Amino acid sequence: MGAEKDNMSRIPQELLENPEIAALADEAEKRIFGSGDLDELERARIWLLGRKGVVTILLSEVRGLPPEVRPQAGRLRNLLKKTVEGWLELRRSELEKAALHAGLEGEFHDLTLPGRYIPRGREHLVTRTIKEIEDIFVGLGYEIAEGPEVELEYYNFTALNTPEDHPSRSLTDTLYVAGPDGRVGDVLLRCHTSPVQVRVMESRRPPLFVISPGKAYRRDVPDASHSPMFHQVEGFAVDEDITFADLKGTLESFCRIMFGEDRRVRFRPHFFPFTEPSAEVDVSCIICGGEGCRLCKSTGWLEILGCGMIDPNVFGYVGYDPEEFSGFAFGMGVERIAMLKYRIPDIRMLFENDLRFMRQF
Ligand code: DAH
Protein backbone atom coordinates (compact mmCIF):
# COMPACT_ATOMS: atom_id res chain seq x y z
CA MET A 1 0.00 0.00 0.00
CA GLY A 2 1.74 3.17 1.18
CA ALA A 3 5.11 1.44 0.98
CA GLU A 4 5.33 2.15 -2.73
CA LYS A 5 5.18 5.87 -2.30
CA ASP A 6 5.67 8.31 -5.18
CA ASN A 7 9.08 10.01 -5.49
CA MET A 8 7.78 13.04 -3.63
CA SER A 9 9.59 13.00 -0.32
CA ARG A 10 7.58 13.04 2.88
CA ILE A 11 10.52 14.67 4.63
CA PRO A 12 9.88 18.32 5.54
CA GLN A 13 12.13 20.78 3.72
CA GLU A 14 13.59 22.12 6.95
CA LEU A 15 14.97 18.67 7.88
CA LEU A 16 16.54 18.21 4.45
CA GLU A 17 18.68 21.27 5.03
CA ASN A 18 20.69 19.50 7.72
CA PRO A 19 22.55 16.56 6.13
CA GLU A 20 22.83 14.49 9.31
CA ILE A 21 19.15 14.88 10.18
CA ALA A 22 18.13 14.40 6.55
CA ALA A 23 19.98 11.07 6.41
CA LEU A 24 18.31 9.91 9.59
CA ALA A 25 14.87 11.02 8.37
CA ASP A 26 15.46 9.18 5.12
CA GLU A 27 16.37 5.98 6.93
CA ALA A 28 13.36 6.37 9.27
CA GLU A 29 11.00 6.82 6.35
CA LYS A 30 12.36 3.70 4.67
CA ARG A 31 12.02 1.56 7.80
CA ILE A 32 8.55 2.82 8.70
CA PHE A 33 6.94 2.66 5.30
CA GLY A 34 8.92 -0.46 4.44
CA SER A 35 7.54 -2.41 7.39
CA GLY A 36 5.18 -5.13 6.23
CA ASP A 37 3.40 -5.81 9.48
CA LEU A 38 2.77 -4.32 12.90
CA ASP A 39 5.65 -6.20 14.53
CA GLU A 40 8.12 -4.78 12.07
CA LEU A 41 6.64 -1.33 12.57
CA GLU A 42 7.04 -1.70 16.32
CA ARG A 43 10.74 -2.54 15.85
CA ALA A 44 11.14 0.61 13.77
CA ARG A 45 9.43 2.63 16.50
CA ILE A 46 11.79 1.27 19.15
CA TRP A 47 14.81 1.98 16.96
CA LEU A 48 13.65 5.57 16.61
CA LEU A 49 11.80 6.51 19.75
CA GLY A 50 12.56 3.79 22.30
CA ARG A 51 14.50 4.68 25.46
CA LYS A 52 17.75 4.28 23.54
CA GLY A 53 16.25 5.17 20.16
CA VAL A 54 18.24 7.34 17.77
CA VAL A 55 15.81 10.23 17.90
CA THR A 56 15.51 10.01 21.67
CA ILE A 57 19.28 10.24 21.99
CA LEU A 58 19.49 13.14 19.54
CA LEU A 59 17.00 15.06 21.64
CA SER A 60 18.72 14.28 24.93
CA GLU A 61 21.98 15.61 23.50
CA VAL A 62 20.52 19.08 22.88
CA ARG A 63 21.16 20.16 26.47
CA GLY A 64 24.90 19.57 26.05
CA LEU A 65 25.22 21.74 22.93
CA PRO A 66 26.73 25.25 22.99
CA PRO A 67 24.02 27.81 23.88
CA GLU A 68 24.14 29.61 20.55
CA VAL A 69 23.17 26.52 18.51
CA ARG A 70 20.84 25.01 21.11
CA PRO A 71 17.54 26.63 20.07
CA GLN A 72 17.90 25.83 16.41
CA ALA A 73 19.11 22.26 17.08
CA GLY A 74 16.30 21.72 19.55
CA ARG A 75 13.66 22.92 17.11
CA LEU A 76 15.00 20.74 14.33
CA ARG A 77 15.27 17.60 16.41
CA ASN A 78 11.77 18.14 17.79
CA LEU A 79 10.47 18.50 14.27
CA LEU A 80 12.18 15.23 13.42
CA LYS A 81 10.48 13.56 16.36
CA LYS A 82 7.03 14.94 15.42
CA THR A 83 7.55 13.89 11.81
CA VAL A 84 8.54 10.36 12.76
CA GLU A 85 5.59 10.05 15.15
CA GLY A 86 3.21 11.11 12.40
CA TRP A 87 4.67 8.53 10.01
CA LEU A 88 4.37 5.77 12.61
CA GLU A 89 0.73 6.64 13.18
CA LEU A 90 -0.01 6.76 9.47
CA ARG A 91 1.73 3.45 8.76
CA ARG A 92 -0.01 1.79 11.72
CA SER A 93 -3.46 2.66 10.39
CA GLU A 94 -2.47 1.52 6.88
CA LEU A 95 -1.29 -1.83 8.21
CA GLU A 96 -4.37 -2.29 10.38
CA LYS A 97 -6.67 -1.57 7.48
CA ALA A 98 -4.75 -4.00 5.30
CA ALA A 99 -4.99 -6.70 7.98
CA LEU A 100 -8.75 -6.20 8.23
CA HIS A 101 -9.22 -6.44 4.46
CA ALA A 102 -7.06 -9.56 4.26
CA GLY A 103 -9.17 -11.12 7.00
CA LEU A 104 -12.44 -10.32 5.25
CA GLU A 105 -11.26 -11.60 1.88
CA GLY A 106 -10.35 -14.92 3.45
CA GLU A 107 -13.87 -15.39 4.81
CA PHE A 108 -16.97 -16.50 3.05
CA HIS A 109 -20.24 -14.97 4.12
CA ASP A 110 -23.41 -16.81 3.22
CA LEU A 111 -25.99 -14.07 3.48
CA THR A 112 -28.83 -16.52 2.95
CA LEU A 113 -28.17 -18.33 6.25
CA PRO A 114 -30.90 -17.88 8.85
CA GLY A 115 -29.93 -15.67 11.79
CA ARG A 116 -28.73 -17.08 15.08
CA TYR A 117 -31.41 -17.60 17.71
CA ILE A 118 -30.78 -15.38 20.68
CA PRO A 119 -33.03 -16.38 23.56
CA ARG A 120 -35.01 -13.46 24.93
CA GLY A 121 -35.27 -13.07 28.66
CA ARG A 122 -38.22 -11.51 30.36
CA GLU A 123 -38.96 -9.66 33.54
CA HIS A 124 -39.54 -11.68 36.67
CA LEU A 125 -43.20 -11.75 37.63
CA VAL A 126 -42.45 -9.91 40.87
CA THR A 127 -40.71 -7.11 38.97
CA ARG A 128 -43.59 -6.93 36.52
CA THR A 129 -46.15 -6.76 39.29
CA ILE A 130 -44.24 -3.96 41.01
CA LYS A 131 -44.13 -2.04 37.72
CA GLU A 132 -47.86 -2.56 37.22
CA ILE A 133 -48.57 -1.18 40.70
CA GLU A 134 -46.17 1.72 40.10
CA ASP A 135 -47.84 2.57 36.80
CA ILE A 136 -51.25 2.79 38.42
CA PHE A 137 -50.10 5.13 41.18
CA VAL A 138 -47.88 7.22 38.94
CA GLY A 139 -51.02 7.67 36.83
CA LEU A 140 -52.73 9.01 39.96
CA GLY A 141 -49.95 11.54 40.46
CA TYR A 142 -47.76 9.67 42.96
CA GLU A 143 -43.97 9.71 42.95
CA ILE A 144 -41.68 6.77 43.74
CA ALA A 145 -39.24 6.78 46.66
CA GLU A 146 -36.89 4.14 48.01
CA GLY A 147 -35.38 3.44 51.39
CA PRO A 148 -32.72 1.14 52.86
CA GLU A 149 -33.33 -2.57 53.48
CA VAL A 150 -30.94 -2.50 56.41
CA GLU A 151 -32.82 -0.15 58.66
CA LEU A 152 -32.73 1.36 62.13
CA GLU A 153 -35.18 0.18 64.76
CA TYR A 154 -36.23 3.80 65.08
CA TYR A 155 -37.60 4.02 61.52
CA ASN A 156 -38.90 0.46 61.35
CA PHE A 157 -40.78 0.57 64.67
CA THR A 158 -40.41 3.53 67.02
CA ALA A 159 -41.32 6.40 64.70
CA LEU A 160 -44.16 4.24 63.38
CA ASN A 161 -45.72 4.35 66.83
CA THR A 162 -44.94 0.70 67.58
CA PRO A 163 -44.93 0.11 71.36
CA GLU A 164 -41.66 -1.03 73.01
CA ASP A 165 -43.23 -4.37 73.92
CA HIS A 166 -44.88 -5.05 70.56
CA PRO A 167 -44.26 -8.71 69.56
CA SER A 168 -43.08 -7.77 66.06
CA ARG A 169 -39.99 -6.17 67.65
CA SER A 170 -38.88 -9.51 69.10
CA LEU A 171 -35.88 -11.50 67.83
CA THR A 172 -38.23 -14.30 66.86
CA ASP A 173 -40.14 -12.10 64.38
CA THR A 174 -37.59 -9.63 63.05
CA LEU A 175 -34.08 -10.24 61.71
CA TYR A 176 -31.63 -8.05 63.61
CA VAL A 177 -28.14 -7.34 62.29
CA ALA A 178 -25.34 -8.18 64.71
CA GLY A 179 -22.60 -5.60 65.21
CA PRO A 180 -18.84 -6.31 65.13
CA ASP A 181 -19.04 -7.61 68.71
CA GLY A 182 -21.66 -10.18 67.66
CA ARG A 183 -24.42 -8.49 69.62
CA VAL A 184 -27.67 -7.22 68.16
CA GLY A 185 -28.55 -3.60 68.70
CA ASP A 186 -30.80 -1.20 66.89
CA VAL A 187 -29.99 -2.30 63.32
CA LEU A 188 -32.30 -4.71 61.53
CA LEU A 189 -33.58 -5.88 58.16
CA ARG A 190 -36.77 -3.88 57.69
CA CYS A 191 -39.85 -6.04 58.21
CA HIS A 192 -42.01 -3.78 56.04
CA THR A 193 -41.59 -0.83 53.68
CA SER A 194 -43.43 1.52 56.05
CA PRO A 195 -40.18 3.10 57.41
CA VAL A 196 -39.82 4.88 54.06
CA GLN A 197 -42.88 6.94 55.06
CA VAL A 198 -40.96 8.29 58.03
CA ARG A 199 -37.77 8.90 56.05
CA VAL A 200 -39.59 10.83 53.34
CA MET A 201 -41.76 12.82 55.75
CA GLU A 202 -38.88 13.85 58.01
CA SER A 203 -36.90 15.21 55.06
CA ARG A 204 -39.75 16.97 53.24
CA ARG A 205 -42.97 18.90 53.74
CA PRO A 206 -46.48 18.13 52.40
CA PRO A 207 -48.09 17.86 49.96
CA LEU A 208 -46.66 14.34 49.57
CA PHE A 209 -48.05 11.60 47.36
CA VAL A 210 -45.51 8.80 47.43
CA ILE A 211 -45.24 5.07 46.87
CA SER A 212 -42.27 2.99 47.85
CA PRO A 213 -41.67 -0.50 46.50
CA GLY A 214 -38.99 -2.78 47.89
CA LYS A 215 -37.90 -5.87 49.76
CA ALA A 216 -38.88 -6.72 53.32
CA TYR A 217 -37.63 -9.49 55.62
CA ARG A 218 -39.21 -11.52 58.39
CA ARG A 219 -38.08 -14.42 60.47
CA ASP A 220 -40.55 -16.85 58.90
CA VAL A 221 -40.07 -20.48 57.98
CA PRO A 222 -40.82 -20.79 54.25
CA ASP A 223 -44.12 -22.44 53.40
CA ALA A 224 -46.79 -21.99 50.72
CA SER A 225 -47.62 -18.48 51.90
CA HIS A 226 -44.48 -17.33 53.75
CA SER A 227 -41.03 -16.35 52.59
CA PRO A 228 -38.34 -14.75 54.77
CA MET A 229 -37.78 -12.22 51.97
CA PHE A 230 -40.67 -10.74 50.05
CA HIS A 231 -41.73 -7.47 48.45
CA GLN A 232 -44.13 -4.75 49.46
CA VAL A 233 -45.37 -1.51 48.03
CA GLU A 234 -45.97 1.18 50.60
CA GLY A 235 -47.97 4.27 49.76
CA PHE A 236 -49.00 7.43 51.54
CA ALA A 237 -50.54 10.81 50.95
CA VAL A 238 -50.20 13.82 53.24
CA ASP A 239 -51.74 17.24 52.67
CA GLU A 240 -54.22 19.62 54.24
CA ASP A 241 -57.67 17.99 54.48
CA ILE A 242 -56.90 14.43 53.36
CA THR A 243 -59.81 12.26 54.51
CA PHE A 244 -60.76 8.61 54.77
CA ALA A 245 -62.94 9.20 51.69
CA ASP A 246 -59.76 10.01 49.72
CA LEU A 247 -58.22 6.77 50.95
CA LYS A 248 -61.29 4.79 49.89
CA GLY A 249 -61.49 6.37 46.47
CA THR A 250 -57.77 5.88 45.80
CA LEU A 251 -57.66 2.24 46.83
CA GLU A 252 -60.94 1.35 45.15
CA SER A 253 -59.65 2.63 41.83
CA PHE A 254 -56.35 0.85 42.38
CA CYS A 255 -58.11 -2.46 43.05
CA ARG A 256 -60.34 -2.16 39.99
CA ILE A 257 -57.46 -1.37 37.66
CA MET A 258 -55.37 -4.17 39.16
CA PHE A 259 -57.99 -6.89 39.49
CA GLY A 260 -60.75 -5.99 37.05
CA GLU A 261 -63.46 -3.38 36.65
CA ASP A 262 -66.22 -5.50 38.14
CA ARG A 263 -64.41 -6.24 41.41
CA ARG A 264 -66.25 -5.22 44.53
CA VAL A 265 -64.03 -3.70 47.24
CA ARG A 266 -64.67 -3.61 50.98
CA PHE A 267 -62.91 -2.01 53.94
CA ARG A 268 -62.81 -4.06 57.12
CA PRO A 269 -61.80 -2.44 60.45
CA HIS A 270 -58.37 -3.57 61.60
CA PHE A 271 -55.47 -2.38 63.74
CA PHE A 272 -52.02 -1.09 62.83
CA PRO A 273 -49.89 0.93 65.25
CA PHE A 274 -49.12 3.62 62.67
CA THR A 275 -52.66 4.33 61.46
CA GLU A 276 -55.87 5.30 63.24
CA PRO A 277 -58.42 4.28 62.16
CA SER A 278 -56.99 1.29 60.28
CA ALA A 279 -58.56 -1.10 57.82
CA GLU A 280 -57.87 -4.10 55.68
CA VAL A 281 -59.07 -4.03 52.10
CA ASP A 282 -60.66 -7.06 50.45
CA VAL A 283 -61.65 -7.55 46.82
CA SER A 284 -64.38 -9.92 45.72
CA CYS A 285 -62.79 -13.26 44.89
CA ILE A 286 -61.24 -13.24 41.43
CA ILE A 287 -62.16 -16.88 40.89
CA CYS A 288 -65.70 -17.28 42.18
CA GLY A 289 -66.62 -13.59 42.12
CA GLY A 290 -68.02 -13.87 45.65
CA GLU A 291 -69.87 -17.18 45.59
CA GLY A 292 -67.27 -18.88 47.75
CA CYS A 293 -64.51 -21.24 46.62
CA ARG A 294 -61.24 -22.76 47.78
CA LEU A 295 -59.13 -19.71 46.97
CA CYS A 296 -61.25 -17.39 49.14
CA LYS A 297 -61.86 -20.14 51.69
CA SER A 298 -65.61 -19.85 51.00
CA THR A 299 -65.71 -16.22 52.16
CA GLY A 300 -66.07 -14.69 48.70
CA TRP A 301 -63.37 -12.13 49.58
CA LEU A 302 -59.59 -11.87 49.22
CA GLU A 303 -57.54 -9.67 51.54
CA ILE A 304 -55.31 -7.38 49.48
CA LEU A 305 -53.76 -4.71 51.68
CA GLY A 306 -53.62 -2.83 54.96
CA CYS A 307 -54.29 0.88 55.28
CA GLY A 308 -55.51 3.70 57.46
CA MET A 309 -55.22 7.35 58.41
CA ILE A 310 -51.69 8.19 59.56
CA ASP A 311 -51.60 8.30 63.35
CA PRO A 312 -50.94 11.80 64.79
CA ASN A 313 -48.12 10.25 66.85
CA VAL A 314 -46.27 9.43 63.60
CA PHE A 315 -46.64 13.08 62.55
CA GLY A 316 -45.15 13.98 65.91
CA TYR A 317 -41.97 12.02 65.13
CA VAL A 318 -41.48 13.83 61.80
CA GLY A 319 -42.37 17.29 63.11
CA TYR A 320 -45.69 17.77 61.31
CA ASP A 321 -48.54 19.49 63.11
CA PRO A 322 -51.53 17.07 63.06
CA GLU A 323 -53.83 20.10 63.22
CA GLU A 324 -52.38 21.33 59.94
CA PHE A 325 -51.95 18.09 58.00
CA SER A 326 -53.67 14.74 57.67
CA GLY A 327 -52.83 11.74 55.57
CA PHE A 328 -53.49 8.14 54.72
CA ALA A 329 -51.11 5.22 54.23
CA PHE A 330 -51.34 1.74 52.84
CA GLY A 331 -49.11 -1.27 52.32
CA MET A 332 -49.49 -4.33 50.15
CA GLY A 333 -47.61 -7.56 49.56
CA VAL A 334 -46.41 -7.86 45.97
CA GLU A 335 -46.11 -11.65 45.93
CA ARG A 336 -49.58 -12.00 47.40
CA ILE A 337 -51.04 -9.79 44.68
CA ALA A 338 -49.18 -11.66 41.94
CA MET A 339 -50.27 -15.01 43.40
CA LEU A 340 -53.92 -13.98 43.49
CA LYS A 341 -53.84 -12.44 40.05
CA TYR A 342 -52.10 -15.35 38.37
CA ARG A 343 -53.42 -18.09 40.67
CA ILE A 344 -50.03 -19.22 41.90
CA PRO A 345 -50.56 -21.69 44.74
CA ASP A 346 -47.16 -21.43 46.46
CA ILE A 347 -45.01 -18.34 47.08
CA ARG A 348 -41.82 -20.43 46.83
CA MET A 349 -42.48 -20.93 43.13
CA LEU A 350 -41.65 -17.25 42.68
CA PHE A 351 -38.14 -17.72 44.06
CA GLU A 352 -37.11 -21.14 42.76
CA ASN A 353 -36.38 -19.75 39.30
CA ASP A 354 -37.66 -22.80 37.45
CA LEU A 355 -37.82 -21.57 33.86
CA ARG A 356 -40.77 -23.82 33.06
CA PHE A 357 -42.72 -21.87 35.66
CA MET A 358 -41.34 -18.42 34.90
CA ARG A 359 -41.94 -18.68 31.15
CA GLN A 360 -45.69 -18.77 31.71
CA PHE A 361 -45.86 -15.11 32.63
N1 DAH B 1 -46.72 -2.36 57.20
C1 DAH B 1 -47.89 -3.23 57.19
C2 DAH B 1 -47.44 -4.68 57.12
O1 DAH B 1 -46.33 -4.93 56.76
C3 DAH B 1 -48.78 -2.92 56.02
C4 DAH B 1 -49.44 -1.61 56.18
C5 DAH B 1 -50.64 -1.51 56.80
C6 DAH B 1 -48.85 -0.46 55.72
C7 DAH B 1 -51.29 -0.33 56.99
C8 DAH B 1 -49.47 0.77 55.87
C9 DAH B 1 -50.69 0.81 56.53
O2 DAH B 1 -48.95 1.90 55.46
O3 DAH B 1 -51.31 2.00 56.68
O4 DAH B 1 -48.20 -5.53 57.43
Residues whose N, C-alpha, C, O or C-beta is under 5 A from the ligand:
A	BS01	DAH	C191 H192 S194 G235 F272 T275 G306 C307 G308 A329 F330 G331
